Amino acid sequence: MSTQEFNSLVLSNADGLKPFAITLTKDHETAKDLCQETLCKAFTYRDKYEPGTNIRAWLFTIMRNIFINDYRRSNRKKQVMDAVKQSISPYASSAEMSARLKEINTAIYHLPAIFKKACLLYLHGYKYHEIALALNEPLGTIKSRIHFAKKLLQKQIER
């Protein structure tokens, strides 16, 4: 299948994506973003599509996977923020909380560069294997760097 044929096939089925995206996200703006990201991934990974199979199902699968990954990523961010909030006294004022968050951000900023990249990606919700691919490093190396970054941050924040 040529690129032109694939593009026209995807675009002819793109209209059916928005209702499914709205069902998943319950928000029109987020649904638009999800549709756009789905089409982008479909065009990027067109070599994975097997001609003759159901293109609509393939696009819906891409969309569902993007939605699930984003949901997990946002949950991971929420867990990190909850842990930060728990480390701050429940009786702390907003000024104290702000100072504590600034301290944490400063500690992250001052991590050695080799640890900082992996740690920031992890805090943004990426999985270990996604970070390994992005940084072109072995999975074990990424796990190790994130582990050491966490230990360094704990030491910095305890001070």
PAKEKE-31442 format. One record per residue: y, z, x of N, C-alpha, C in turn; residue in one letter. Coordinates in steps of 0.001 Angstrom, whole numbers, plus 500000, padded with zeros to 6 digits. Example, Ala and Ser with C-alpha at 12.3 -4.5 7.8 and 13.67 -1.06 7.14 Angstrom:
BEGIN
494310507800513190495500507800512300496700507800513200A;497750507080512850498940507140513670500030507870512900S;
This chain:
BEGIN
498826500000500845500000500000500000501241500000500893M;502148499093500599503365498998501402504324500132501051S;505267500338501931506264501378501720507079501098500464T;507419499846500250508202499458499070507420499754497786Q;506129499421497765505298499694496583505190501200496333E;504993501958497411504874503407497268506171503997496726F;507300503577497291508599504094496850508836503811495362N;508540502598494924508752502270493514507790503050492617S;506569503279493081505601504064492318506072505510492161L;506559506095493241507058507479493192508286507564492292V;509223506655492464510453506696491675510204506452490190L;509196505643489864508885505412488451508268506654487803S;507700507559488607507109508791488085508000510011488289N;509173509816488862510059510936489174510632511592487919A;510806510832486850511382511393485629510519512495485025D;509217512423485220508311513431484664508310514736485432G;508961514772486580508959515983487402509889517067486867L;511034516663486324512031517659485931511532518632484864K;510856518182483793510368519166482811509405520185483427P;508565519731484330507634520644484992508390521617485887F;509423521125486571510232521983487443510957523046486622A;511463522678485463512148523646484595511158524694484108I;509947524269483790508911525213483376508631526231484479T;508598525778485716508318526679486837509487527606487131L;510691527049487198511840527817487683512634528521486595T;512586528017485384513370528561484260514879528438484502K;515283527502485355516691527313485680516920525838486025D;517925525232485375518148523788485546518566523414486968H;519452524188487579519919523870488933518793524019489957E;518031525082489836516904525284490747515861524196490529T;515692523778489284514740522715488969515156521396489629A;516463521108489629516950519900490301516625519941491795K;516867521099492402516563521261493833515073521072494094D;514251521640493226512803521533493379512349520081493262L;512914519350492314512579517926492163512969517133493407C;514155517410493907514636516703495092513748516992496298Q;513388518257496474512527518612497597511139517987497451E;510645517906496222509349517283495960509374515818496355T;510416515105495938510526513686496296510657513499497799L;511417514374498420511583514304499871510239514470500577C;509461515463500157508141515685500766507204514525500470K;507288513976499256506426512842498893506706511656499815A;507984511377500060508321510259500942507950510561502388F;508098511807502791507762512192504158506258512078504417T;505468512480503429504008512511503606503309511400502824Y;503961510244502709503367509145501945502027508688502518R;501817508908503817500550508515504426499382509367503922D;499667510517503306498622511394502765498161510940501378K;498978510122500720498621509642499386497549508568499499Y;496518508711498663495444507723498638495703506754497491E;495937505487497823496225504507496768495104504475495729P;495520504326494478494555504284493383494345505636492710G;494793506709493357494659508024492727495888508282491869T;495857509351491117496915509684490174498157510188490920N;499177509343490992500406509697491715501117510857491049I;501065510900489732501745511968488986501141513335489333R;499828513404489368499147514653489728499465515035491171A;499543514043492046499867514287493452501272514882493573W;502221514314492840503601514822492867503689516231492272L;502955516474491177502956517804490568502358518841491513F;501345518457492252500728519373493222501716519713494330T;502435518717494814503455518954495839504497519930495300I;504952519681494074505982520534493473505483521969493309M;504271522108492804503720523450492598503609524195493921R;503156523516494961503019524149496274504371524561496856N;505383523736496691506723524081497159507214525318496414I;507021525326495096507462526465494292506765527752494729F;505458527693494926504691528876495336505155529363496705I;505333528448497650505781528840498991507166529480498950N;508077528918498157509418529497498030509355530872497383D;508489531019496394508329532314495716507833533366496696Y;506838533012497495506310533953498489507358534289499531R;508110533285499952509162533494500939510213534466500408R;510615534290499155511632535179498593511083536591498404S;509798536722498081509185538050497979509168538750499329N;508887537996500381508856538575501714510254539055502114R;511267538260501780512646538683502055512961539968501301K;512537540024500045512803541207499228512119542432499823K;510898542262500345510180543381500953510907543884502196Q;511427542963502993512161543355504196513413544123503810V;514140543620502817515364544296502394515053545659501771M;513967545762501025513568547056500460513245548053501564D;512563547578502601512236548457503727513501548931504425A;514468548035504550515745548412505168516449549452504298V;516452549225502998517115550164502092516428551530502106K;515093551524502240514366552795502287514653553552503574Q;514928552808504645515227553470505912516598554140505881S;517411553716504919518724554318504742518587555399503678I;519188556517503913519111557642502975519545557213501574S;518811557639500534519200557262499168520555557840498769P;521037558829499523522319559452499219523450558868500055Y;523131557846500838524145557258501713525184556501500889A;526403556524501367527467555786500689527346554306501041S;528085553485500319528035552053500600528561551760502002S;529483552565502492530004552373503850528907552648504877A;528116553717504607527009554035505519525952552931505482E;525672552431504285524689551354504156525172550105504878M;526445549812504710527025548650505376526947548796506893S;527236549984507390527171550238508830525733550099509331A;524785550594508550523371550517508941522895549060508983R;523284548270507986522923546855507972523557546113509143L;524790546477509460525457545862510607524717546206511896K;524255547445511993523488547893513160522186547098513286E;521532546871512174520272546114512183520532544669512595I;521565544065512027521905542685512387522268542568513865N;522983543551514379523345543551515800522094543663516662T;521165544518516256519918544678517013519134543367517031A;519107542679515899518412541383515841519122540379516748I;520452540367516701521236539436517505521003539656519003Y;520796540912519409520635541215520830519192541131521322H;518279540693520471516906540475520943516900539374521992L;515985539438522956515865538318523896515568537018523127P;516112535921523598516010534635522896514569534257522574A;513655534581523466512255534213523258511678534900522014I;512165536111521703511689536835520525512552536543519299F;513829536302519523514782536178518418514449535010517487K;514140533846518044513867532675517213512704532939516268K;511603533422516824510412533672516006510691534763514979A;511399535799515385511700536921514488512595536476513333C;513623535704513623514523535231512563513789534340511569L;512944533457512065512164532610511159511240533451510294L;510643534465510893509759535364510143510544536115509064Y;511717536600509407512544537319508445513063536414507332L;513158535126507612513562534174506580512389533777505687H;511220534334505965510088534133505064509073533099505488G;509217532542506669508240531555507112506956532247507544Y;505856531541507367504549532070507766504354531832509259K;503410532581509825503158532467511269502867531021511682Y;501995530340510936501636528974511355502818528010511210H;503714528257510237504897527414510097505847527624511278E;505949528870511715506809529185512863506220528549514127I;504901528640514258504239528042515419504496526538515482A;504426525877514339504698524439514306506155524146514637L;507059524922514059508490524686514270508887524885515733A;508307525900516370508664526201517756507733525540518767L;506726524837518257505760524136519110505085525096520094N;504618526211519549503942527244520337502610527581519689E;501660528124520451500390528551519862500596529694518870P;499717529768517875499817530778516833499781532190517405L;498900532443518342498785533765518947500065534178519655G;500727533237520289501985533516520979503052533945519980T;503108533261518855504094533583517818503828534972517249I;502572535276516961502229536601516434502630537690517429K;502366537439518689502706538392519735504213538588519836S;504973537506519803506431537596519916507032538365518742R;506522538108517552507038538812516379506694540292516460I;505496540596516919505085541988517077506011542711518065H;506245542092519213507110542717520207508558542809519723F;509002541810518958510360541855518401510496543035517443A;509480543266516619509505544413515700509570545724516473K;508784545824517534508789547048518340510152547271518995K;510748546207519522512070546328520139513123546743519106L;513037546161517924513996546503516860513843547974516451L;512609548429516354512383549838516002513018550766517034Q;512827550455518308513409551275519361514938551261519296K;515500550067519094516958549943519034517535550723517856Q;516891550622516713517418551240515501517218552750515533I;516132553228516146515899554666516238516959555353517079E;517515554630518035518564555202518892519775555460518044R;
